């Protein structure tokens, strides 16, 4: 495993040095880990703490009931129960793997935003006993055979270090991220938070992927998306956008698949 050894500009055009941040680790694509408020206007943060839906609790209750009905009626939720997968997200990765042949026996895989384990479960099945799957999430995740799980906040250095320590000197074949922030419904906050997470995921990929390796990440379309796509195209030989059938049509999420890491 080779760690990146130089600073580069983040998607907002600021270098790690000019932004006034330092870190024991050097990042290849974006600025080091830092407080999220650097990306989010202060007044937006203040509004997020005080704002509430105009229609009050009754509206929120109706919305929650509607979401629950949609969730349990969802064909992928029903299939996951019948077929023994931990979440409907498993079918996103299964479809992507069928189309792009991402997972083969013996691979080393890092899964970010892993809980409750839908992607890790698929990955462990596909890479088999000779493969390695390292998963991480801020939430708890029940143990899975063939998966090393690290619980904690991926934006914190200690969790990054724990992932790297578990990996050792083993080169990684695939880094995949299904991370998503807790959505407030305010684009001025949600989009920068989401982009921050995928920036960090790409930095981890830059430190750990073998030449020719693959990176897969959930990205929300909006501010910062085009710059992020440009960074991927500079680091990989092939970048495509995927929208699996299990991804709800109304969601802004897409999956960026980057193959052929230039190293």
C-alpha positions as CSV (number, residue, x, y, z in Angstrom):
1,X,0.0,0.0,0.0
2,X,1.3,3.4,-0.9
3,X,0.1,6.6,0.7
4,X,-0.3,9.7,-1.4
5,X,2.6,12.1,-0.8
6,X,1.4,15.5,-2.1
7,X,-1.3,18.0,-1.6
8,X,-3.8,18.8,-4.4
9,X,-6.8,21.1,-4.8
10,X,-10.2,20.1,-3.6
11,X,-13.4,20.4,-5.6
12,X,-13.8,24.0,-4.4
13,X,-10.4,25.0,-5.9
14,X,-8.6,25.3,-2.6
15,X,-5.3,23.6,-1.8
16,X,-4.8,21.9,1.5
17,X,-2.0,24.3,2.3
18,X,-3.9,27.5,1.3
19,X,-6.9,26.4,3.2
20,X,-4.8,26.5,6.4
21,X,-5.0,22.8,7.3
22,X,-2.3,20.3,8.1
23,X,-2.4,16.5,8.6
24,X,0.0,13.7,9.3
25,X,-1.4,12.2,6.1
26,X,-1.0,13.8,2.7
27,X,-3.9,13.7,0.4
28,X,-3.7,13.2,-3.3
29,X,-7.0,14.6,-4.6
30,X,-8.6,16.9,-2.0
31,X,-7.9,18.7,1.2
32,X,-7.4,16.8,4.5
33,X,-10.1,16.0,6.9
34,X,-11.4,19.2,8.5
35,X,-14.5,20.6,10.2
36,X,-17.5,20.4,7.9
37,X,-18.5,24.0,8.6
38,X,-15.7,25.1,6.1
39,X,-18.0,23.9,3.3
40,X,-21.3,25.1,4.7
41,X,-22.3,28.8,5.1
42,X,-22.7,29.8,8.8
43,X,-26.2,31.1,8.3
44,X,-27.3,27.9,6.6
45,X,-26.0,26.0,9.7
46,X,-28.0,28.3,11.9
47,X,-31.2,27.9,9.9
48,X,-30.8,24.1,10.0
49,X,-30.8,24.2,13.8
50,X,-33.9,26.4,14.1
51,X,-36.1,25.7,11.0
52,X,-39.0,23.2,11.1
53,X,-41.7,22.2,8.6
54,X,-44.4,24.9,8.4
55,X,-47.1,22.3,8.7
56,X,-45.8,20.9,12.0
57,X,-45.8,17.5,13.6
58,X,-49.0,16.3,11.9
59,X,-47.4,16.8,8.4
60,X,-44.2,15.0,9.6
61,X,-46.2,12.1,10.9
62,X,-48.1,11.7,7.6
63,X,-44.8,11.9,5.7
64,X,-43.3,9.2,8.0
65,X,-46.3,6.9,7.5
66,X,-46.1,7.4,3.8
67,X,-42.4,6.6,3.7
68,X,-42.9,3.4,5.8
69,X,-45.7,2.2,3.5
70,X,-43.5,2.8,0.4
71,X,-40.6,1.1,2.1
72,X,-42.4,-2.1,3.0
73,X,-44.2,-2.3,-0.3
74,X,-40.9,-1.9,-2.2
75,X,-40.1,-4.9,-4.3
76,X,-36.4,-4.9,-3.3
77,X,-37.2,-4.7,0.4
78,X,-39.5,-7.8,-0.1
79,X,-36.9,-9.6,-2.1
80,X,-34.2,-8.9,0.5
81,X,-36.3,-10.6,3.1
82,X,-37.0,-13.6,0.9
83,X,-33.5,-14.0,-0.3
84,X,-31.7,-13.3,2.9
85,X,-30.0,-10.0,2.1
86,X,-29.6,-7.4,4.8
87,X,-31.0,-4.5,2.8
88,X,-32.4,-3.4,-0.5
89,X,-29.0,-1.8,-1.3
90,X,-27.7,-5.3,-2.0
91,X,-29.5,-5.3,-5.3
92,X,-27.8,-2.1,-6.4
93,X,-24.4,-3.8,-6.0
94,X,-25.6,-7.0,-7.5
95,X,-26.8,-5.2,-10.6
96,X,-23.6,-3.1,-10.9
97,X,-21.5,-6.3,-10.5
98,X,-23.5,-8.1,-13.2
99,X,-23.1,-5.2,-15.6
100,X,-19.5,-4.3,-14.9
101,X,-18.0,-7.4,-13.3
102,X,-16.7,-5.6,-10.2
103,X,-16.2,-8.5,-7.9
104,X,-14.1,-11.7,-8.4
105,X,-12.8,-14.3,-6.0
106,X,-9.7,-13.3,-4.1
107,X,-10.2,-9.6,-4.3
108,X,-9.5,-7.1,-1.5
109,X,-12.4,-4.7,-1.0
110,X,-13.1,-1.7,1.2
111,X,-16.7,-0.8,1.9
112,X,-17.5,2.6,3.3
113,X,-20.9,3.4,4.7
114,X,-21.4,-0.3,5.1
115,X,-24.3,-0.6,7.7
116,X,-26.5,-2.6,7.8
117,X,-24.2,-4.7,5.6
118,X,-26.0,-5.1,2.3
119,X,-22.9,-4.4,0.1
120,X,-20.5,-6.1,2.4
121,X,-22.6,-9.2,2.3
122,X,-22.6,-9.3,-1.5
123,X,-18.8,-8.5,-1.6
124,X,-18.0,-11.3,0.9
125,X,-20.0,-13.8,-1.1
126,X,-18.3,-12.8,-4.4
127,X,-14.7,-12.6,-3.2
128,X,-14.9,-15.8,-1.3
129,X,-12.7,-17.2,1.5
130,X,-9.5,-16.1,-0.3
131,X,-10.7,-12.5,-0.5
132,X,-10.7,-9.7,2.1
133,X,-13.6,-7.3,2.9
134,X,-13.0,-4.4,5.2
135,X,-16.2,-2.5,6.1
136,X,-16.7,0.7,8.1
137,X,-19.7,2.8,9.2
138,X,-20.5,5.2,12.0
139,X,-23.5,2.9,12.8
140,X,-23.4,-0.5,14.4
141,X,-23.4,-3.5,12.0
142,X,-24.0,-7.1,13.0
143,X,-21.1,-9.4,12.3
144,X,-20.7,-10.9,8.8
145,X,-18.6,-13.9,7.9
146,X,-15.5,-12.8,5.9
147,X,-15.9,-9.1,6.8
148,X,-13.7,-7.1,9.1
149,X,-15.9,-4.3,10.5
150,X,-14.6,-1.0,11.9
151,X,-17.2,1.2,13.6
152,X,-16.7,4.9,13.8
153,X,-16.8,8.3,12.0
154,X,-14.9,8.0,8.7
155,X,-14.3,11.8,8.9
156,X,-12.1,11.2,11.9
157,X,-8.4,10.4,11.5
158,X,-8.5,7.5,14.0
159,X,-11.0,5.6,11.9
160,X,-9.0,6.1,8.7
161,X,-5.9,4.9,10.6
162,X,-7.8,1.8,11.8
163,X,-8.8,1.0,8.3
164,X,-5.3,1.3,7.1
165,X,-3.9,-0.7,10.0
166,X,-6.4,-3.5,9.2
167,X,-5.4,-3.4,5.6
168,X,-1.7,-3.6,6.3
169,X,0.4,-3.6,3.1
170,X,-2.2,-5.4,1.1
171,X,-3.1,-3.5,-2.1
172,X,-6.8,-2.9,-2.7
173,X,-8.7,-4.0,-5.8
174,X,-12.0,-2.1,-5.1
175,X,-13.0,0.8,-2.9
176,X,-16.7,1.3,-2.7
177,X,-18.7,4.0,-0.9
178,X,-22.4,4.1,-0.2
179,X,-21.9,6.8,2.4
180,X,-24.6,9.5,2.8
181,X,-25.0,12.2,5.4
182,X,-28.1,12.6,7.5
183,X,-30.2,14.7,5.1
184,X,-31.8,17.9,6.5
185,X,-33.8,18.7,3.3
186,X,-31.7,21.9,2.9
187,X,-29.6,21.7,-0.2
188,X,-27.2,24.3,1.0
189,X,-26.2,21.9,3.8
190,X,-26.9,18.4,2.4
191,X,-24.9,18.7,-0.9
192,X,-21.6,20.0,0.6
193,X,-21.9,17.3,3.3
194,X,-22.4,14.6,0.7
195,X,-19.5,15.9,-1.5
196,X,-17.2,16.0,1.6
197,X,-17.8,12.3,2.2
198,X,-17.1,11.3,-1.3
199,X,-14.0,13.4,-1.4
200,X,-12.7,11.5,1.6
201,X,-13.6,8.2,0.0
202,X,-11.7,9.1,-3.1
203,X,-8.7,10.1,-1.0
204,X,-8.7,6.7,0.6
205,X,-8.9,5.1,-2.8
206,X,-5.9,7.2,-3.9
207,X,-3.9,5.9,-0.9
208,X,-4.8,2.2,-1.1
209,X,-5.8,1.1,-4.7
210,X,-3.5,-0.9,-6.8
211,X,-2.7,0.4,-10.3
212,X,-5.7,-0.7,-12.4
213,X,-8.0,-0.8,-9.4
214,X,-11.6,0.3,-9.2
215,X,-13.6,2.9,-7.3
216,X,-17.4,3.0,-6.9
217,X,-19.2,5.8,-5.1
218,X,-22.7,7.1,-4.5
219,X,-22.8,10.8,-5.5
220,X,-25.6,13.2,-5.3
221,X,-26.0,15.4,-8.4
222,X,-25.6,19.1,-7.5
223,X,-22.9,21.6,-6.7
224,X,-19.4,20.0,-6.8
225,X,-20.5,17.1,-8.9
226,X,-18.9,18.2,-12.1
227,X,-15.6,19.0,-10.4
228,X,-15.6,15.6,-8.7
229,X,-16.3,13.9,-12.0
230,X,-13.3,15.7,-13.5
231,X,-11.1,14.6,-10.7
232,X,-12.1,11.0,-11.3
233,X,-11.4,11.2,-15.0
234,X,-7.9,12.4,-14.2
235,X,-7.2,9.6,-11.9
236,X,-8.8,6.6,-13.8
237,X,-8.9,5.5,-17.4
238,X,-12.6,4.8,-17.5
239,X,-15.4,6.6,-15.6
240,X,-19.1,5.9,-16.1
241,X,-22.4,6.9,-14.4
242,X,-24.8,4.2,-13.3
243,X,-28.3,4.4,-11.9
244,X,-29.2,0.8,-10.7
245,X,-32.8,-0.3,-10.8
246,X,-32.9,-0.5,-7.0
247,X,-32.0,3.2,-6.8
248,X,-35.3,5.1,-6.4
249,X,-36.1,7.2,-9.5
250,X,-36.8,10.4,-7.6
251,X,-33.5,10.3,-5.8
252,X,-30.6,12.5,-7.0
253,X,-28.2,9.7,-6.2
254,X,-26.1,8.2,-9.0
255,X,-23.2,5.8,-8.8
256,X,-19.9,6.9,-10.3
257,X,-17.8,3.9,-11.4
258,X,-14.1,4.6,-12.0
259,X,-11.9,1.8,-13.4
260,X,-8.3,1.6,-14.3
261,X,-6.7,3.6,-11.5
262,X,-3.6,5.3,-12.9
263,X,-1.6,4.9,-9.6
